[in-house]
Every structure is written in C-alpha cells, then in structure tokens.
C-alpha cells in the first residue's frame, strides 16, 4: 500500500490540474479560493476521525453518494463530519487512479461556476 505522502501527491496532482484550483489547509482544494471540492484525510494527522485508512472527502452529485456507497461499500463511505453533499473514498490498497480522478472531476463539477466546468469539456 502506498504511504500517505504518495497518495497525497496523486490527489494533489489531479486537483491542481483543474482550472482555477488552489490548495489550502488540511489539505483541501478550492475553486477560486472559495468553495472546497476535495479534502485529503490522513488518519495519522486526524486521529479523532477514527478512520482506518487515508481517504478523500469529495463533493458528490445529488444521489451519487448513496449509489457509490451501495455499489462499493469497501471503497466508498459517508463521512461522519461533513455535510450531505460529500462522499468519502478510501485510498487504501492500490487506488485506481482513473476512478480517483473521476471522483475528483465530479466533485469539481459540483462547485465550480459553469464557465469553468465548460472548460473541462473542450
């Protein structure tokens, strides 16, 4: 299993590749510095969260959180400390980086202005 630093590098690279994304505390990624769409969670850094592995918490399209958790409960979960619009994704084992990238892009689409989202489809 990759260590947290390797996983963070992979998530960071995918988030920062999106238009007008910045990184801040935790680490968390924001669109135009205002709306977060992905948060990286390391249980060693956040022991109070009682997580078994490194994960991301990502903004989710309406209804997608429950579909993902139902389809793959070993990979997806409902974060205890985040709002209704977030899905957790475990990054233990060997993460499927294509799937991680899809979750990140879907999260971005939920919070980014339409003009920035349109740039993804060019």
C-alpha positions in Angstrom: 0.0 0.0 0.0 1.4 3.4 -0.9 2.1 5.7 2.0 0.1 8.9 2.7 2.7 11.1 1.1 2.5 9.2 -2.2 -1.3 9.2 -2.1 -1.4 13.0 -1.3 0.9 13.6 -4.3 -1.5 11.7 -6.6 -4.6 13.5 -5.3 -2.9 16.9 -5.4 -1.7 16.5 -9.0 -5.3 15.7 -10.1 -6.9 18.5 -8.2 -4.4 21.2 -9.2 -4.8 20.2 -12.9 -8.3 21.6 -12.9 -9.0 25.3 -13.8 -8.5 27.9 -11.1 -8.0 25.5 -8.2 -6.0 26.4 -5.1 -4.8 24.3 -2.2 -5.2 25.3 1.5 -5.3 23.9 4.9 -5.8 20.2 5.8 -5.0 19.8 2.6 -8.2 20.9 0.9 -8.7 22.1 -2.7 -10.9 25.1 -3.6 -12.3 26.5 -6.8 -11.3 30.2 -7.0 -10.3 30.0 -3.3 -13.9 29.9 -2.1 -15.6 26.6 -2.4 -14.0 23.4 -1.4 -14.5 20.3 -3.5 -11.9 17.7 -2.2 -10.3 17.2 1.2 -7.5 14.8 1.8 -7.8 12.9 5.2 -4.9 11.1 6.8 -5.9 9.2 10.0 -2.4 9.8 11.4 -3.0 13.6 11.1 -6.6 13.4 12.2 -6.9 10.6 14.8 -10.2 11.9 16.2 -11.9 11.0 12.9 -11.4 7.3 13.7 -10.6 6.4 10.1 -8.9 3.1 9.2 -7.1 4.5 6.1 -6.2 7.5 4.1 -9.2 8.9 2.2 -10.6 11.8 0.3 -13.9 13.5 1.1 -15.4 14.9 -2.2 -18.4 16.9 -3.2 -20.9 14.5 -4.8 -23.6 15.0 -7.3 -27.2 14.6 -5.9 -27.9 11.0 -5.2 -24.5 9.8 -6.2 -23.2 9.4 -2.6 -25.7 6.7 -1.8 -25.3 5.0 -5.2 -21.5 4.8 -4.7 -21.7 3.5 -1.1 -24.3 0.9 -2.1 -22.3 -0.3 -5.2 -18.9 -0.4 -3.5 -19.0 -0.1 0.3 -15.5 -1.3 0.6 -14.3 1.8 -1.3 -16.9 4.5 -0.6 -18.5 5.7 2.7 -20.5 8.6 4.1 -18.1 10.9 6.0 -19.3 11.5 9.6 -18.1 15.1 9.9 -19.2 16.5 6.5 -22.4 17.7 5.0 -24.9 15.8 3.0 -23.2 16.6 -0.3 -19.9 14.7 0.4 -18.8 11.2 -0.3 -15.7 9.5 1.3 -13.4 7.4 -0.9 -10.8 5.1 0.7 -7.4 5.2 -0.8 -6.0 2.0 0.8 -4.6 -0.8 -1.2 -3.6 0.2 -4.7 -6.0 3.1 -5.6 -7.5 3.0 -9.1 -6.2 6.4 -10.1 -8.6 6.7 -13.0 -11.5 6.2 -10.6 -10.0 8.7 -8.1 -9.6 11.2 -11.0 -13.3 10.7 -11.9 -14.4 11.3 -8.4 -12.3 14.5 -8.2 -13.6 15.8 -11.5 -17.2 15.1 -10.5 -16.6 16.9 -7.2 -15.1 19.9 -9.1 -18.2 20.0 -11.4 -20.4 20.3 -8.3 -18.9 23.5 -7.0 -17.2 25.3 -10.0 -19.0 28.0 -11.9 -20.5 26.9 -15.3 -17.8 28.7 -17.2 -15.0 26.8 -15.6 -16.9 23.5 -15.9 -17.3 24.2 -19.7 -13.5 24.4 -19.9 -13.3 20.7 -18.9 -15.4 19.7 -21.9 -13.2 21.5 -24.5 
